[in-house]
Amino acid sequence: MKSFISWLQAVALTIGGPGLFTIAFLDSSFVSLPQINDLMVVLMVTREKAWMPYYVLMATAGSVLGCYVIYFLAEKGGDAFLRKRLKASRIDSALAAYQRHGMLALVVPALLPPPAPFKLFVLMAGVAGVTPLRFVMSVALARGCRYVLLGWLAIRYGDAALALMQTRGRDLGLAVAGLIVLAALGYWLWKRRPRQVSGTTVG
């Protein structure tokens, strides 16, 4: 497996964006490539900083498409598949999370690095009847934010960010996810603040 990953990384670096798209697709669908996609984003942006938006777009698009494959299969018959492999209570609690929290039940796991069981939440989205548009928007938003922040770190810190990704990739991934969640929470609280209109507080 290690030799396959090394070969895949070498090919991706050679062909650039399409290679990154392929790795993201495989990692989000049928092949588990923990942290490889994040590492490749940082590596490619470090080498070609001006291409950061392109690499972020390719990684996001590949991830969304890979997730959509699993979502589509789950939507067509995932409930029976899951109930053969997981406890009914675990499935029911995950489905309840979608009912209570909506898109957040998918967005938050999509931000987290391995070993977070993100593919399980993708399967659950199909079983829970999340609409295709909401599913695609949720994954694109979460993964796009994650790759943008990784790309910014690569531009800002260069080889230092790459070295940190290679040695402490999971910790960096958790930090990135935490920053995004905190930023989103701050924005939500800011939107809910009382507004001042002509000296009068409007609730």
Helices and strands as residue ranges (DSSP letters): H 2-15, H 17-28, H 36-47, G 49-51, H 52-85, H 88-101, H 104-111, H 118-128, H 132-157, H 159-192, E 195-197, E 200-202
